[in-house]
Amino acid sequence: MKSKNLLFLAIILLSLISLSWGFLSGNKVDEETYVYTSTITYSNTDSTDLMLNNKYCIFDIFMNTSLQTVYLLNTSHTYEIINDADGNPTIIMSLTPVPAFENVTVSYSLKIESVTEEPPLINFSSSGNINEIPKELQNYTLRVGSWLTENQSLKNLAYQIKGEKTNVLEIVTSLADWIGNSISSYSSDYPLYPTETYNSKRGDCDDQANLLITLCRILGIPAYLQIGLLETASQKQETYFEGHITYYTKHISYHAWAIIYVPPWGWLPFDMTLGWDPFSSLKIITSAPIWSSNTVQMWNITQSDWAGEGRKEKEILNSQLYIQYEDILSSEQWEPM
């Protein structure tokens, strides 16, 4: 049952959140405007009405940063905007129970104005040392969320790779080079903890990013996870958890990377799977897709348990609920929907 009292008269500019980029090159070279539409269908295969868990009523609306401005265009249901535990803007929609053997469909759309900035001129000789990292950023070195900074194996690895180095850029690229040379690409139904990535020597973009973040935090280097999407020409459908969850995406590839503080430049992207190059350590930064206008930043993970939250999705196996997500990104390059 879709609520009908709702397309809003005004475009709502989402609140600017505090965590984005510590460095701006100021050289904007390209821009793009997108419309992102997400449609979620909840199907109840039981003979009784199904009350939706609160987590199924909360939807992510992307952050405003120096590289993008996001507008909420419309929603299918009444809503309120709040910030989650990591400071990301979300909407909570007022959803009714899903009737027996019926569906409830929810949708919303965003307008995203994205610009490209060239990466800063980065070199090892200009990088600051660990003692130059501002003390107020210590919150980004804590053992919180998925970052198992007290694990002895990871601590041993971090300090072994660091050795006597104090130059932050040298330390972080050395950590990244170890991961790039040691961890093979692998995708599972849910995110891995850094210990699992380390022990299995495999993981996908967020798994490798979280391992890098953990090693940085162990050494007192501020770091967190950022999630985004890339504009692509493809469309695909994937199912998880014995068919309980289906994802259909068009012109979208979801992606994750690490954001790490390196003085004097500030927060920089370190992309293990789309930026890291075994022959050029700095490409992990300079070749990161975030510098392109076809990349959209979705949300920051600064303290939440990304791996743990992902595992909670398995709870759907014990229910009569089936969910289909349909996410579409459109721009001037694509035909109108």
N, C-alpha and C positions, 0 to 999 in steps of 0.2 A: 504494500500500500504506500504509494508515494504521496507525500504531502504536496498540496498544490498552491499553498498560499505564499509562495516564496520567492520569486526572482526579484532581486533587490534593485532599487532605483539608482543607487550610487555605487560606483566602484570604490572598494575599501582598500586603502593603502595600509599594508601590514606594518606593524611597529618594527623599527630598526632595532636589531639585537646588538648587544655589545661586542660579541666575539665574531670578528671576521678576519681582516688582514691587518698586520702590523706594518706592512710596507706597501706603498703605492708607487709604481713607476711614473704615473702621471701621463704616460704616452698611450692614449687610447687609439687603437688602430682599426677597430671593426666593431660593429654592433649588430644585434639580431633581436627580433621580437618573436616570442613563441606563445602559443596557447596550449596549456597542459590540461587535459581532461581525464578525470578518473571516475570510473563507474564500478560500483561494488554491488554484487548481487548475493544476498544471503538466502540459501535454500534450506528449508526444514523438511527432512524426510521422515519425521516422527508424526504420530497421530495426535499429539498434543502441542499447544502453542509453545514456542521456544523464546525465552527471554534472552536477549543478547547481553553478553558480558560487556562491562564498561569499555574494555579495550577495543571492542568492535564499533564503538560509537565515536572514537577519536581518530581524526585524520590529519595528516601532515600537510601544512602549507609552507612553502619554501621561505627561506630567510632573505632578508634584504642585506646586501653587502656593498662594498665599493664597486663590485663587478656586475651587480644585478639589482633590479627593482621589481618587486612582485606585487601584483594586485589580485584580490579575490574578485572574480567576475560574477559567479553565481553558485548557489547550492540548491539541492533538492529538498532540504529540510531546514527548519529553524535551527539556529546554532549560536554558540558563543565562542569567542577567541580567547585562548589562554596560552601561557608559556609552559612547556614541559620542564622536567627537572634539569635539563641541559640548556634551558633558555630558548628553545626553538618554538616558534609560533605554531599552534595547532588549533583545529576547530573541533568542538564537541557538538554533535548533532543529536537532536531529540528523536530517537527511534522507538517505534512501537515493537512489541513482540512479533516474531515471525509466525503467522498462523500455520496450523498443521497442514503439511503437504503443499505449502505455498512459498512464495518468494517475497523478499523485500529488497528493493533496489535503491541505492544511494548514489548520488553523483555530485561532483563539484568541478569547477574549472578555474584556472589561474592564468593571468597574463604575466609574462616574464620578459622584461627588457634586459638583455644581456650585452655586455661590452667586453672587448678584448683589451688587455694591457700586456705589454711586453714584460717578460720577467726582468728583474733587476740584474745588473752586471755583477755576477757572483764569482769570487775566486778565493782560494784558500788563504792567501796572504792577507786579505782584508777581514777575514772572520775573527770575531772576538773569542775570548776564552770562557770557560765555564764560570769563572768568578765574575764575569761581566753580565751574567743573566740577572735581570731584576728580581729581587727577593719577593716582590708581590706576585710573581708567577709560580710560587712554590705549590700552589693548589693543583697545578698541572703536572706535578711530579709525584702525587700521592698514589698509594695503593688503593684504588677504588675501581668499581666496575669490573671489567674483564682483565684489567692489567695486574698481573700477579707478580708484583715487584718484590715480594718476599720469597719467591721460589728460589731455592739455592742453586739449582742448575742454571736458571736464567741469569742469576746474579754472577755466577762464575763466568758464564759466557760473555756478559756485558763487560766485566772488568778485564777479561782476557783480551777481548778485541780492543778495548780502549788503551790498554797498556799505559804508557807514560804520556799519552797525548792529552793536551789541554785545549787545543783549538776545536771549537764546537763543530764547525763544518767538517773537519777531518774525522772527528769522532763519529758523527752521524752517518757520513758517507761510508765509513768503514763498517759500521753496523749494517747498513743497507747492502753493501757489497757481500757481506757474509750471508745475509738472507737470500740475496739474488743468486748466489752461487750454490746455496745449500738446500733451498726449499723449492720443490717443484709445484707447478700449478695443479690444483685439485679443487673441485667444488662439491660440497655436501649440502644436505637439505637444511642445515642450520650452521651458524657461525661456530668456529672452533675457538677454544681458549688458547692463549699463547703457548702454554705447556704442551697442548695437543699438537699444535703446528710444529713446535720444536721437536717433539718426540717422533712424530710421524714423518717429518721432513716434507710436508706438503700442505698446501692451503691456497685459497683464492685471494682476491684483492683485499678484502677486509681482514682475513686471517693474517696475511703477511704484514699488512699495515699495523695490526694490533700487536704483532710480535715486535716490530720496530719501535712502536710507541712504548711498549713495556721495557725494552732494553734502554731506551732514552730516559724514561722515568727513573729506572734503577740508578742511572748515573747523574740524576739531578737536572736533566735537560727537559724542559716543558714540552709536552706533546699531547695531542688528542686526535680522535678519528673524525673524518668528515665524509659524509655520504652525498652522492650526487647522481646525476644522470647525464648521459651523452646522447646527442642527437645522432641517429643513424638512419640508414635507408632500409633497414630490415624490419620485419615483424615476426614474432614468434609466440608460441604457446608452450607453457611448461606446467606440469602438475606435480604436486608434492603430497606427502602424507596420505598415501593410498587413495589419491583422487579427491581428498577433502578440500584441497586448495588448488585453484587453477589460476595462473597468471597469463594474460594475453597482453602483449606490448606491441606498439606500433611506433616506429621511429625513435625507440628508446632503448638504451642499454644502461642498466643501473651499475654504479661503480663506487669504490671507496678508496681513500688514500689517507696518509698521515699528514697532519699539520704540526710542524715542529718549530720551536723558537731558536733562531740562530742570529746572535748579534753580529753586526749592527743592523741587519735587514729586518729582523722581527720574525713574524710567523711566515713560514714558507711551506709550500706543498712538497711532499716526498711521495711519489707514486711508484710503488714497487712493481706493479704488473704492466703499466703502460708507459712508464717513464724510465725505469732503471735500464742502464746499458752497461754490459760487462767491460766495455772498452772506454767508457767515459763516465766517471763517477758523478759529475755534476748534471748529467742529463736527467737524473731522477727528479731534479727540480725544474730545469729549463725546458724539458720535453713533457712535463706533466700536462695533461689535457686541460687543466683548470685555466691555463692562460688563453684558451681558445673560447670564442663566443658560442661554440656548440656544446659547451659544458655548463650545466646548471647546478649550483650548490643547493642541496636540499636541507640538510641539518647537520649540526655538530654534535658529536658524542664526547662529552667532557668528563662525565662521571657515571653515567648509566652503565649497567651490565649488558653490553651488546650481545655477547655470547649467551648469557643466561636468558635474556628476553627472547632470543631466537629459539631457544629450546622449549620455551613455554608454548610455542605454536603447536608442539606435538600433542598438547592436551586436546586438540580438536579431534584426534583419533578416537576418543572416548565419547564423542557426541554424535548427534544426528544432523549436525550443521555442515553444510558444504558452501564454500565461498568461491566466487569467481571475480577476479580483479581484471579490469580492462583499462589500461593506461595508454593514452595517445598523446603524442607531442606533434604539433603542427606549426609550420612556419610558412613564409612566402615560397619556400622551395617545394612545398608539398601541395598537392591538390586539396581544395577545401573538402571537409568531411561531409 
